[in-house]
Amino acid sequence: MMTVNQIIGDSPNQICANFSKRFFAWMMAPNSGTYEKIVGDRKRSLFTNIQGKVLEIGPGTGPNLPYYPKDIQWIGIEPNPHMHSYLQKQAEKLGLTIDLRIGNTEWLDAEDNSIDTVVSTLVLCSVPNIDYTLQAILRVLKPCGCFLFLEHVAAPQGTVLRQLQRTISPIWKVIGDGCHPDRETWIALENAGFASVNYEQFDAQLPIISPHIIGVATK
């Protein structure tokens, strides 16, 4: 007799992971507007000089699309398939032509030295291996190409918030599609091998993930 798992073809862990990804996409779609009100001005400033071929990793439901110039060649790599329909609808609403590719952040579907700008917003917190992801970004960037990032990061060591981030991390990763609330992303950026890394810290006034960094790393 076939079991339920054999009939549906997925293990309990796969079912749980799939539900988590679907739930995260559903949760992010209507709530991105609130976050954009907090960081919108910073994004506009960060994206001011974007041109040419742009690769966005983890574009999610498409909250960054309104900030891009209309004449760029946009490529998106979104590992969560449940984000794709939201992203396509956002692009259609804005009248943008997008090239949405399947892949992951450790293997970027782009040729070496082919991308003018790589963009990551709220992505490095959730990649399985941040060091591999940064090496993949360096691989696809043209010489002197730029990596633009805006990420929430770990609170300072010894603070109550840092302890809270550490305590809540296991459940946070489940409901947040792998998100690590206490990742020291700036250290990984500084050690990745970029020619320069410039960023500023700011407080986004959000629960748990208030500490943020925003900046540019150049190949």
N, C-alpha and C positions, 0 to 999 in steps of 0.2 A: 504494500500500500504506500502510495506517495504521501510524503509529508507536505504541510502547507508551504514550508520553505522551498521544497523541491518544485512545487507547482509554480510558485511565483519567481523562482530562480535566484533569490537573494537571501543572504544570511541575515540574522537579526542585526548584526553590526552594520551591514550595508543598508538595511532598511532605516536604521537609526540615522546614519550619515546622510542618506538621501532626504529624509524628513527634515533634518537640521538645515541642509542647504536650501530646501524649498521654503522653510519657515523664515530663514534669514533673508531670502530674496523678497518674500512677501512683506516682511517687517521693514526692510530698508526702503522700499519703493515710496510709500507715503510719508516717511519720516525724514527723508534727505533734505527737504525744504527747511526744516528747523535748523539743521546743522549749517546749511548754506548761509543762513542769515548771520551766523556767528563768524564764518570764515570767508564769506564771499569777497570782501574787499581785499583780503590777503591773497586769495586765488587770482583775482583780476590783476593784481600787481605781479604775482609770480609768473603768470602766463602772458605778460605783455608782449614779449619779443618772440613768441613761438612762431616758427615757420618751417616749411619743408615737410619732411616725412616725420610724423609723430607716432610713437608707439606708447599706448597707455596700457599698463598692466593692471588687471583687476578693475576694469571700469564700472563694474557693478550695474546699477540701474541707469547710469548715464548722467550723474549730477554735474560732471565736468564739461559736458558737451556745450552748454550755453556760453562758456568762457572762451572757446576756441575761435580763431579767425576762420572764415568760411573757405579760404583758399589753401588750407593745409591738406596733406594726404594723411588721413587718420586710420590707424590700425589699432584694434583692440584685442587683447588676449584675456578672456574671462573664463577661468576654470569652472565656475559654477553655472551649469547650463540653465538653471532656473532664473538667472539674471537676464538671459538673452532677449526674451520677449519684451521685458521692460526697457531694455537698452534700445532695441529696434524702434519701439514706439516713441521714445524720446528723440531719436534721430529723425524719424519721420515728421514729428511735430516741429522740429527746428529746420527741416529741409536740408539735412546733412546727408552726404553719402559716406557710409562707413564700411570698413573692411574688418568684420568680426571673425576672429580665428579661434580655433580650439587649441588649447595647449595649457601649459602651466608656467609658473613663474621661475622654475629652474631650467626649463627648456623653452626658450622664447622662439616662436615660429617666425624668425627673421634672419636674413643673412648677416654675416659678420660685417662690421663697419658700414652699415647701411642706413642707420637711423640718425636723424638730426637731434631729436629730443625724445627722451623717455620720461613718462609721467607716472607717478605713483602717489595716490592720496588714500590714506587709511588702508594700505595693503601690506606694508612690511611687517605690521603687527601680526599678520595671520599666515604668512608663508611658512612652510615646514622648516626650511633652512635658509635663513636670511643671507648667510655668506654665499651660498650657491646662487641665490637670486641676484645678488649684487654683481657676481662674476658674469652672470648671463647678461645683465644690463651693460656691463663694460664691453662684452663681446660684440653686441649688436650696435653700439654707439659708434658713429664716425669719430675719427680723431678730432678733438676739441668739441665734440658733441656734449650736450648737457642732460643731466638727470635732475628733474624737478620733483621735489617731494614735499608732502605735508602729512605728518604722521603723529598719532598720539603715542606717548612713550611712558616709561616708568617714572614714577615720582622719585624724588631724592631719597637716597638711603637713610634709614633711621626715622622717617616720617610716618605718621599714622596712616597716611594715604598709601604709602608703599607697602605697609603691612596688610592693609585692606586689599590692595591689588593682588598681593601674593596669596592671600587666603581665598579670595573669590576666583582665582585663576582657573581651577579645574572646571567649574560649572560655566564660567564665562566663555571658555574655549568651545564648549558644547553648543551654547545658544548663539555664539558669535562666529560660527563657521571657522573655528580654529584660531580666533583672535587671542593674543597674549596681552593682557593689560599691563604687564610689568616688564616689557621687553626694552632693553637698553639699546635702542636702534642707532643712536648717534655714535656709539662705540664701533658698531659694525661698519657704519659709513666711513668713519675715520680710518679704519683698518683695511678697507676694501681695495685700495690701490688707485683711487682717483687722483688726478693731478692736483685738484683742490676741492675742498668741501667747505661751503659757507652756509651757516644756518643761524636762525634765532629761535629762542624758546619763547613760548607764550602760554598763558592760561586761558583755556577755552571755556571755563566756567561750566563744566559738565561733571556729572557724577562719575566717579571711578577713573575716567580717562581724560581728566582735565589737562594734564601736562601735554603740550604739543611742541613739535619742532617744524619749521618750514625753511626750505632753502634750496640751494643748487650745488650739485657736484659735477665737476667737469672732467672729462676723460683726457 
